Amino acid sequence: MKVLLIYDIEHDGTRTKIADLCLDYGLDRVQYSSFEGTLRRTHQEELMLKIRKKLGKRSGDVRLIPICAQDWANRLIVKNEADKTDNEQ
């Protein structure tokens, strides 16, 4: 099942460890604090348990949102890539 994982974590080290966990599970970084990809339900639960352990008592908010195939297919994306010439001027 497709998932969207988003987080708001203040502590830099914890945030980095959680981002690494997301990458380890094959999720793709969409923005600085969001990932998307495909995870079976058991892997969703496993990842969230590991995230809870890494977060410990530090403040943070992590949300894993399953998205059905139909909704995933209907998603809308607007994305512009920065042009290197824009940065040179």
ZIVENVEN-V221917 format. One record per backbone hydrogen bond with DSSP energy under -0.5 kcal/mol. NH is the residue of the N-H (numbers start at 1). CO is the residue of the C=O. If there is no record, write none. Layout:
BEGIN
{{NH CO} {NH CO}}
END
This chain:
BEGIN
{{2 67} {3 37} {4 65} {5 35} {6 63} {7 33} {8 61} {10 59} {15 11} {16 12} {17 13} {18 14} {19 15} {20 16} {21 17} {22 18} {23 19} {24 20} {25 21} {26 23} {27 22} {28 36} {30 34} {31 34} {34 31} {35 5} {36 28} {37 3} {39 1} {44 40} {45 41} {46 42} {47 43} {48 44} {49 45} {50 46} {51 47} {52 48} {53 49} {54 50} {55 51} {56 52} {58 55} {61 8} {63 6} {65 4} {65 63} {66 64} {67 2} {72 68} {73 69} {74 70} {75 72} {86 83} {87 83} {88 84} {89 85}}
END
